[in-house]
Structures are given as structure tokens and as C-alpha cells.
Amino acid sequence: QKLVRGGTLVVVPVIALKQWEAEIKRWTAAGTLTVCSYHGPKRESLPDVLARYDVVLTTYNTVEYDFRIAQAELQVKCAYCSRKFKNDQKLAFHHKWFCGPTAKRSSAQSKTRKRKKRSSLASMMLGEGEQEESDEEESDEEEDDDDED
């Protein structure tokens, strides 16, 4: 893939974008610099097109958004839970401690997982409305037990 060389990239806050464009036009002779504002939903993102300009103005948010889009293609997906991770090292850590058949979960993680399984089983067996009523009854019974002590 051929790398394209271009002009100068200036990254500014959104509020200063138009001001920078106006200042460049004000302080340079007409026609000496070509300026492109790389912002908004209809921005031109082809490197060949952007390289034609001497100055490309953009915002922090636009750079961050484009960076995230570029990084999304490089992310690694977990086969067990479908979450995406930045690299193989992060995925290996996830597999070791959180997800998959060989994960070494802490006792707190295991309890949370068992609790989630029980509540999902109960909701499937009873239905959502009945589950809420049974939860309320259990909490009422717990309160009654506390009163007896």
C-alpha cells in the first residue's frame, strides 16, 4: 500500500475550527495555501484527496472517532462471549480469569455467575411477572425473619 504525503494537519477544538480557517485566510496571501475543513458527517476521508491540501483542519472528536473505526478492524473477538479486545494479550487475560472453560474465577465471580443462572432459570420457569412477585415475597419473608431476632 502506497503512503500518501500531504500538508499539515491541525487538530483543534470544535469551537475553534472556523476561527482557524478564518485566521489562515486572513494572514496568508490569497491562493498561497489551500485549506480543508475535515469535520462533519460528509467529510472526505480519502488520503489522496486530503493530501491535495496544504492545511487540513479537524477536531479532537473527529480524530478520536476515526481512530476508533480504524482500530475496530484490528480487535480480537472472544469465542465464548463475543466481546472484542484490543489485542491477543488482552484476550488471553480475559480467557484466563473471566471467560471460557479454563477460566480461574474468583469465589465472588463464581457466586455472581451462579446467582445469574438461578435468576434466569427462575424467570424462564415462572415468567417475568410471577418472578417479580416471588422476589417481593422473599424480601418480605426476610424482613419478617429479621423482626423475630
C-alpha positions as CSV (number, residue, x, y, z in Angstrom):
1,Q,0.0,0.0,0.0
2,K,1.4,3.4,-1.0
3,L,1.6,6.0,1.7
4,V,0.4,9.4,0.7
5,R,2.2,12.5,1.9
6,G,0.4,15.7,2.3
7,G,0.3,19.1,4.0
8,T,-0.2,20.0,7.7
9,L,-2.8,18.5,10.0
10,V,-4.1,20.9,12.6
11,V,-6.3,19.4,15.4
12,V,-8.4,22.0,17.3
13,P,-11.5,22.1,19.5
14,V,-14.8,22.3,17.6
15,I,-15.3,25.9,18.7
16,A,-12.0,27.0,17.1
17,L,-12.4,25.3,13.7
18,K,-14.0,28.2,11.8
19,Q,-11.7,30.6,13.6
20,W,-8.6,28.8,12.4
21,E,-9.9,28.7,8.9
22,A,-10.6,32.5,9.0
23,E,-7.2,33.2,10.6
24,I,-5.3,31.3,7.9
25,K,-7.2,33.2,5.1
26,R,-6.6,36.5,7.0
27,W,-2.8,36.1,7.5
28,T,-1.8,34.4,4.2
29,A,-1.8,35.8,0.7
30,A,-4.8,34.7,-1.3
31,G,-4.2,31.5,-3.1
32,T,-0.9,30.6,-1.3
33,L,-2.4,27.9,0.9
34,T,-5.3,25.5,0.3
35,V,-7.3,24.7,3.4
36,C,-9.7,21.8,4.0
37,S,-12.0,21.5,7.0
38,Y,-12.2,17.8,7.8
39,H,-15.3,17.7,10.1
40,G,-18.9,16.6,9.9
41,P,-20.8,13.7,8.5
42,K,-19.9,14.4,4.8
43,R,-16.2,14.8,5.2
44,E,-13.9,13.4,2.5
45,S,-11.7,10.7,4.0
46,L,-9.6,9.5,1.1
47,P,-5.9,10.2,1.8
48,D,-5.3,11.1,-1.9
49,V,-7.9,13.9,-1.7
50,L,-6.7,15.2,1.7
51,A,-3.1,15.2,0.5
52,R,-4.0,17.8,-2.1
53,Y,-4.5,20.5,0.6
54,D,-1.7,22.4,2.3
55,V,-3.6,22.6,5.6
56,V,-6.2,20.2,6.9
57,L,-8.2,21.4,9.9
58,T,-10.0,18.9,12.1
59,T,-11.3,18.4,15.6
60,Y,-10.2,16.2,18.5
61,N,-13.6,14.3,18.4
62,T,-13.2,13.6,14.7
63,V,-9.6,12.2,15.1
64,E,-10.8,10.0,18.0
65,Y,-13.8,8.7,16.1
66,D,-11.7,7.9,13.0
67,F,-9.0,6.2,15.2
68,R,-11.7,4.0,16.9
69,I,-13.1,3.0,13.5
70,A,-9.6,2.1,12.3
71,Q,-8.8,0.1,15.5
72,A,-12.1,-1.8,15.4
73,E,-10.9,-3.9,12.4
74,L,-7.8,-4.9,14.5
75,Q,-9.7,-6.1,17.5
76,V,-9.8,-9.8,18.5
77,K,-13.2,-11.4,19.3
78,C,-13.7,-13.9,22.2
79,A,-15.1,-17.2,21.0
80,Y,-17.1,-17.7,24.2
81,C,-18.8,-14.4,24.9
82,S,-18.2,-12.4,21.6
83,R,-16.6,-9.4,23.4
84,K,-13.9,-7.6,21.4
85,F,-10.4,-6.9,22.8
86,K,-7.6,-4.6,21.6
87,N,-5.1,-7.4,21.2
88,D,-4.3,-11.1,21.8
89,Q,-2.7,-10.3,25.1
90,K,-5.9,-8.8,26.5
91,L,-7.9,-11.7,25.1
92,A,-5.6,-14.2,26.8
93,F,-6.1,-12.4,30.1
94,H,-9.8,-12.4,29.6
95,H,-9.7,-16.2,28.9
96,K,-7.5,-16.9,31.9
97,W,-9.6,-15.0,34.5
98,F,-13.1,-14.4,33.2
99,C,-14.4,-16.4,30.3
100,G,-14.2,-19.9,28.9
101,P,-13.9,-23.4,30.4
102,T,-10.4,-22.9,31.8
103,A,-11.0,-19.5,33.5
104,K,-9.8,-19.3,37.1
105,R,-12.7,-17.2,38.5
106,S,-12.6,-15.8,42.0
107,S,-15.1,-17.0,44.5
108,A,-17.0,-13.7,44.1
109,Q,-17.2,-14.1,40.4
110,S,-18.4,-17.7,40.7
111,K,-21.2,-16.7,43.1
112,T,-22.3,-13.9,40.8
113,R,-22.4,-16.3,37.9
114,K,-24.4,-18.9,39.9
115,R,-26.8,-16.2,41.1
116,K,-27.4,-15.1,37.5
117,K,-28.0,-18.6,36.3
118,R,-30.6,-19.2,39.1
119,S,-32.4,-15.9,38.4
120,S,-32.5,-16.6,34.7
121,L,-33.8,-20.2,35.3
122,A,-36.5,-18.9,37.7
123,S,-37.6,-16.3,35.3
124,M,-37.9,-18.8,32.5
125,M,-39.9,-21.2,34.7
126,L,-42.1,-18.7,36.4
127,G,-42.4,-16.0,33.8
128,E,-41.3,-12.3,34.4
129,G,-44.5,-11.2,36.3
130,E,-44.5,-14.1,38.7
131,Q,-40.8,-13.8,39.3
132,E,-41.2,-10.2,40.5
133,E,-44.0,-11.3,42.9
134,S,-41.8,-14.1,44.3
135,D,-38.9,-11.8,44.8
136,E,-41.2,-9.4,46.7
137,E,-42.5,-12.3,48.9
138,E,-38.9,-13.5,49.6
139,S,-37.9,-10.0,50.7
140,D,-41.0,-9.7,52.9
141,E,-40.1,-13.1,54.5
142,E,-36.5,-11.9,55.1
143,E,-37.9,-8.8,56.8
144,D,-40.2,-10.9,59.0
145,D,-37.2,-13.1,60.0
146,D,-35.2,-10.0,61.0
147,D,-38.1,-8.8,63.2
148,E,-38.1,-12.1,65.1
149,D,-34.5,-11.7,66.1
